[in-house]
Amino acid sequence: MTDFQIEFDTLVFYTGITSETVSITQLDNNTALSFGDETLAILNEVKAEDLIAAGGDVFLDA
């Protein structure tokens, strides 16, 4: 994702994936969201620590 902004955007997880089961990893200037061995998304120019700190303001579990 090239224009994700923590202050304005939301991530919604479906089909058994929740904010508690997603791995958040810093990759250079980007953040990877993974579930098991699968990369779900890469958020360009987003710091993993900022995403984690935002928590429930960013993640919605469907």
C-alpha positions in Angstrom: 0.0 0.0 0.0 1.5 3.2 -1.1 -0.6 5.8 0.7 -1.6 4.3 4.0 -1.9 6.9 6.8 -2.3 5.8 10.4 -4.4 8.9 11.2 -6.9 8.3 8.5 -7.0 4.6 7.3 -8.2 1.4 8.8 -7.2 -2.2 8.2 -10.0 -4.8 8.4 -9.2 -8.5 8.8 -11.6 -11.3 7.8 -11.7 -15.2 7.8 -10.1 -15.9 11.2 -7.3 -13.4 10.8 -7.3 -10.9 13.7 -5.1 -8.1 14.9 -3.9 -10.5 17.6 -2.7 -13.1 15.0 -1.0 -10.7 12.5 2.8 -10.2 12.7 4.0 -6.7 12.2 7.6 -6.3 11.0 9.7 -3.3 10.1 11.3 -3.7 6.6 13.6 -0.7 6.0 11.1 2.2 5.7 8.1 -0.1 5.3 6.0 -2.3 7.5 5.0 -5.9 6.6 1.8 -7.5 7.9 2.0 -11.3 7.9 -0.2 -14.2 8.9 1.8 -17.4 9.2 4.1 -17.6 6.2 1.9 -15.3 4.1 2.5 -11.6 3.7 -0.8 -9.9 3.7 0.3 -6.3 3.0 3.3 -4.0 2.9 2.7 -0.5 4.1 5.1 1.9 2.4 6.7 4.6 4.5 4.9 3.4 7.7 6.9 2.6 11.0 5.9 -0.7 12.6 6.2 0.9 16.1 3.7 3.6 15.1 1.2 1.0 13.7 1.5 -1.1 16.9 1.0 2.0 19.1 -2.1 2.9 17.2 -3.6 -0.5 17.8 -7.4 -0.4 17.9 -7.5 2.9 16.1 -6.2 1.2 13.0 -7.3 -2.5 13.2 -10.8 -3.8 13.0 -11.6 -7.5 13.3 -14.6 -8.5 11.3 
